[in-house]
Amino acid sequence: MKEETVFGLHAVQAVIELQSDSITALWLDSRRKDKRLRHLAQLAERAGVGVEWLSKPELDRLTNGGRHQGVVARIRGEAPRDESFLENRLTTMEEPPLLLILDGVTDPHNLGACLRTADAVGAHAVVVPRDRACGLTPTVRKVASGAVGSVPLVSVTNLSRTLASLRSAGVWVVGTALEGASGYLYQAQLTGPLALVLGAEGQGLRRLTAKGCDELVTIPMRGTVQSLNVSVAAGVCLYEAYRQRLVAGC
């Protein structure tokens, strides 16, 4: 299985704590002996992970110049999480599912930020199409600050078919749109089995994706800009769902 590079303090710490058996190498900046790196080295030692100390230029080469914060790990890649994984996860859950579906988001920083917020509200998965969308990259892992280890990123072949399957399973699918919305996000019922669907940066939902939603809503905008960055919009939507669930005792 293909190996992956993970870098950044939070991302690597999450791997050590949640997936230490997947680590094949761990490198730390030999010039840094600060508290954060010492703590990471201690975590690795307790988990039975060996540490190699390298110079910053060597770490720069390992990450192609990425902002590694003096911490780089090599891990065994996971088996792809696909439609079967999502179906199995839904059938074994004991609480109403909360899913975030991203239609064609290509910016790894946006995807990482969405994963981080999904983790914060206890979402059960983030779903993306396999083609013309960002997948799991080192940048996504770093921006997600460890959320990759707790929130599955599911890559599906046909997003429209996945939406239809979710609806058949009793999941209410709510998409965000500037046009054709039936009302505001805050008027929607978001407490039951739910999938929130957001579109790509600048393009919104594709026609077939919007058609596959049970309901289209819009986020009220009072200023001069017409839309939000997708990661910000995901935060607004996820936290409204979380708020409603807290009030309802879900």
Buried (B, 14 or more C-beta within 10 A) or exposed (E): EEEBBBBBBBBBBBBBEEBBEBBEBBBBBBEBEEEEBEEBBEBBEEBEBEBEBBEEEBBBEBBEEBEBBBBBBBBEEBEEBBBEBBBEBBEEEEEBBBBBBBBBBBBBBBBBBBBBBBBBBEBBBBBBBBEEBBEBBBBBBBBBBBBBBBBBBBBBEBBBEBBEBBBEEEBBBBBBBBEEBEEEBEEBEBBBBBBBBBBBBEEBBBEEBBEBBBBBBBBEEEEEEEBBBBBBBBBBBBEBBBBBBEEEEB
